Amino acid sequence: MAEPMAVVGFDANAPLTPQQQPPQQLLLQQPPQALLERLKDYGQEDVFALWDELSHEERDLLVKDIESLDLSRVDRIIRCSLRSQGLPAAAIEPVPESCVSTLEERTLDERERWWKTGLKAISDGKLAVLLLSGGQGTRLGSSDPKGCFNIGLPSGKSLFQLQAERILRVQRLAAQAATDNSISSAPIHWYVMTSPFTDEATRNFFESQKYFGLEANQVTFFQQGTIPCISKDGRFVMETPYRVSKAPDGNGGVYAALRSSHLLEDMSSRGIKYIDCYGVDNALVRVADPTFLGYFIDKGVSAAAKVVRKAYPQEKVGVFVRRGKGGPLTVVEYSELDPSLASAINQVTGRLRFCWSNVCLHMFTLDFLNQVANGLEKDSIYHLAEKKIPSIHGQTMGLKMEQFIFDAFPYAPSTALFEILREEEFAPVKNANGSNFDTPDSARLLVLRLHARWVVAAGGFLTHSVPLYATGVEVSPLCSYAGENLEAICRGRTFHAPCEISF
């Protein structure tokens, strides 16, 4: 047998020469020239500042990270958003009374007519539900998506399950109200916006819970976008030497996400005309509310919002205002509202002049969503928030860029506001128990107290072993959506609180 040939001068541990290296490794000896030139065009070439210190794998990760960005779009957003900061805001005026349906002015006939109109549109398949669910429950002490959170109700149901069962209940009510029995009532399609941080966990949770009784094909998941964090001079902040620091683009990122995911076309193909849009962290949200939908259709507007009266001048909530003389309705955050205006009183009504609080419960036409998605993309103005950002230098102060759901309203040719009662439709879940407000405990009590009132109104009785102000009963959404049809279950019966009433 021939002896193996020796390779003279070969050292297995020696680095490969450029001629011996695979093409990709050879390519990454220097930053790709075309990509570097593009970054120079946008003043972002510093992302390659530590290139020489990176391994081949890290260089590859950095190149892929930069190539994943739409640099021209990001640059446009940065320039437009920085330019808009510090510009004088248009003077604001209170919302005209004619734009608001207040509780005291509604008649029973109107409420019944709106309810029936809404149920008819739902039965015809014209309503979709759009859930903003991109946030994690970090402030609640959980790394799970907020919708997975159990606020401690007797049933142990998550926020997702409560909302899904309300959709199921409305579907049944719409089917029962359909006058043409030859046509089956259409299901309500649920579009669920996640983020890169919650998408997989949200999908897995829905699957593990068998979509809470809904059909899997009536739920569509899609992700909101992320956008680079920047320094005050508009440069990308590097989270690591090979990755740009990014953050979700805000709940207003839903418009760009719907556009890029082609879901606006999907809605059109399904015959959807109206979209009920809401945030996940409200334990009392009336998903697919037929009354609100009927009011929206009756008014013939492009956009509408449910509002509550501001509790006191310093309450930390955004309020609807009119921008400029006769301008469009929009929302001003509490931090942007001058204290003297926040405290100003309407001498005729005795209410705060700026009293209509935004609680992220909106209704839009599909035509308007198309207009907003294109308009916001064209204008490219994002809100800038100074925050601590993870960087190669540790936590550093920089700017996060985001859009808000209410950024849509200035584009609306017509907007209407619909007053609701806090204690019936607004139980926010934002902070961990032990905080002063908007906790799972406070939301749970709001649910239990409201449902206790429903039971008593339906002829039921309650007993309890703890003070009544700290307890109540939970009515399954599958039994009742808003207190209706409970007499057969409750009349003459006594329930020991806390408990769940279900079929």
C-alpha positions, 0 to 999 in steps of 0.5 A, a space after each residue: 500500500 502506498 504511503 500517504 502523501 505528506 503536504 509540505 509546510 501545511 499547518 492545520 491550525 494556521 489561518 486560511 489565506 484569502 485564496 483558501 477561504 470560502 467565498 462568504 468568509 472572504 466577502 466578510 473581511 470588509 463590510 459589503 461595499 454597496 451596503 456601506 455606501 447606502 449607510 453613508 448616504 443615510 449617515 449610519 455608517 457607524 454601525 460598522 465601527 466595531 467590524 474589525 473586532 467581530 468574528 465571522 459569524 457576528 459579521 454575518 449577523 450584522 450584515 443580515 440585521 442591516 439588510 433586514 431594514 428598509 433603510 430609505 423608509 427608516 431614514 424618512 421616518 427619522 428625518 420627518 419625526 425629528 423635524 416635527 419635534 418642537 414645531 408649534 402645535 395648532 391651537 386646540 378647541 373642545 369637542 363640539 357637543 354635536 360630535 358626542 352621543 352622551 348617555 343622558 341624551 340617548 333614548 330607549 328607541 335609539 338604543 334598540 334601533 342601534 342594537 338591531 342595526 348592529 346585529 344585522 350587520 354582524 349577521 351579514 358578515 360586515 364586522 371584523 374585530 381587530 385586537 391590539 395585543 403586541 405588549 408583554 405583561 412586564 408591568 404585571 410581573 409576567 413575561 407572557 403576552 398580556 392577553 394570557 393574563 388571569 386577573 383572578 376571576 372565579 373562572 380563572 379565564 384569561 383576558 383572551 378567553 373573556 374576549 373570545 367568548 364575547 365574540 361567540 355570544 355576539 355571533 349567537 345573538 346575531 344568528 338569533 336576530 337574523 330574519 332570513 333563516 335561509 341564510 346562516 349568520 356569518 362568523 366574526 373574523 378576529 384579527 390579532 396583532 402581536 409583536 415579535 416578542 409575543 407572536 409565538 406565545 400568543 399563537 401557542 396559547 390560542 392553539 392550546 386553548 382550542 381557540 376558546 371555542 372559535 373556529 381556527 380559520 376565523 382568527 388571523 394573527 399578524 405582527 406589528 413592526 419594529 423600528 430602530 432606536 436612535 440617538 438624539 442626532 438620529 444615529 442608530 443605537 447598537 444593542 450589541 456590536 452586531 445588532 441594532 437596538 429596535 423597539 415595537 413601533 407602537 399600537 399605531 403600527 397596526 396601520 402599517 402592519 395591515 398594509 404590509 400584510 395585505 390584510 386590508 385586501 383580505 378584509 375586503 375579500 371577506 365582505 367586511 366593511 366595519 372594523 372594531 378596534 380595541 386594546 387587549 388590557 381591558 377586562 370589561 371590553 364589549 368586543 363587537 358591540 352591536 349598539 356601538 356598531 349600529 350607532 356608527 352606521 347610523 351616523 355615517 362617519 368614517 371613525 368613531 370612539 367610545 369615550 368616558 368623562 374625565 374623572 378629575 382635571 389631573 387624571 392621566 388620560 388622553 382627551 379628544 380635542 379639535 385641532 385648530 378652528 374647525 379642524 379635525 378631532 384628535 387626541 392630546 396626551 395628558 402630558 401635552 395638555 396645559 394645566 389651565 386648559 385641563 382645569 377649565 370648566 364649561 360654564 353651560 354644562 358644568 363639565 370640564 371643557 376637555 372632558 372626553 377621555 380616549 380609552 382605545 375603543 374605536 370603530 373604523 370603516 375599511 375604506 378609512 383604514 386604507 386611507 389612514 395606512 397610506 396617509 401615515 406611511 406617506 407622512 412618516 411622522 412618529 412620536 419620539 419618546 426619550 427612554 433608556 435603551 439597551 446598548 453596547 455601553 449599557 442602558 443609554 438614553 435615546 429615542 424610541 419612535 412609535 405611532 399611536 392608534 389615535 394618530 388615525 383621527 386627523 385623517 377622518 373626514 368625519 368622527 363621532 364620539 360615543 359616551 360609555 360608563 367606566 364601570 360598565 366597559 372600562 377595567 384596565 389591567 396595566 399595573 401589578 397588584 399593589 399599585 395605586 390603580 389599573 391592577 388585576 385586583 381593581 379590574 376583577 372587582 369591576 367585573 364582579 360588581 357589574 355582574 352582581 348588578 346584572 344578577 340582582 336586576 334579573 331577580 337573583 340574590 347574593 350572599 357573601 362571606 366577605 364585604 360586598 364591596 370586595 366581592 361579587 359574581 362572574 357571569 360567563 360571556 357565553 350566558 350574557 353579553 351585557 346583562 341580557 337574557 339572565 332572568 331564566 338563569 337567575 330569577 329566584 335563585 341565590 348565589 354565594 359570592 364569589 362564584 361564576 354563573 355559567 350554563 
